[in-house]
Amino acid sequence: MDDIESIGRIERILLPAGEHFSLEQMKAIIAGGNINVVAGPGSGKTTILAAKLISLLTKQKRGDKGICCITHTNIAVKEIKD
């Protein structure tokens, strides 16, 4: 599945109908390796984290060791679990 198709699928899962990720958000979601997202309250950091996790999990190969997700707030932990 290519990145654009993957982003569209993730948008349908996480965002309200008709909403889309910004270019900067899409870059963070498809970026390889570790990323550090710095932005103000309510800007979508937790949503980007959830989208990144969905992206990684759909690309994960059988036998991969897993994914470690670190966040600084209990709110983000709850949203990721949900």
N, C-alpha and C positions, 0 to 999 in steps of 0.2 A: 504494500500500500504506500503510495507516495505521500509526501508531507502535506500537500494541499488537501488531498482527500482525507487524510488523518485529521487535520485541523478542522475541517468541516464536520466530521463525525463528532469530534470532541466538543465543538461549539454546540451541536444539537443536544449533547448530554448535559453540559454545564451552564449554558447561557439561556436567557429568556428568548422566546421565539423572535426571530428577526435581528437579534444582536450578533455582533461579530467581534473577534479579537482585533486589536489594533496591530499595525505592522510590528511595533516594538514587542508586543505581547507574543505574536507569532514567532519572532526571532528567538525569544526566550524559551518558548515551548520546544522548538526544533533544534536548539543549540545542542551540540555534543558536549559531553563532560559536565563538570560542575558549573553552576551559575549562581550569581548573587543578585537578587532583585531588590533594588532600593527604590522605594516610592512612598508617597504619603498614605494616610489612612483612607480606606475606601477606594483605593485605586485598582484593586483586583489582584493583589499579590498572592492571596490564598487561592484564588481561582486559577492563577497561572501555575501555582504549585500543584494543584489537583490535575490540571491539564497536562503538565509535564509528567506526572506520575502515570496518568492514563497512557500517554504516548510511549513512555518507557516500558510499561507492562505489555502493551500490544506488540512491541518490537522484541520483547524478551524471548530468548531461545530456551528451549528445554535444557536444563542442566545449569543455567545461569545461577549465580549464587544469591541473587536477590537485590533489593533496592533499600537503601537507608535514607529515610526522610527526616530532616532536622528542621524544626521550626521553633520560634521563640515564644509562641502564645498558645494557651489552652484552647482558644477559639479556633485557631487554625487546625489544631489536632482534632477537635470535634468535627470540623468541616471535612477534613480528609477522611476520617472514619465513616462519616455519613456518605 
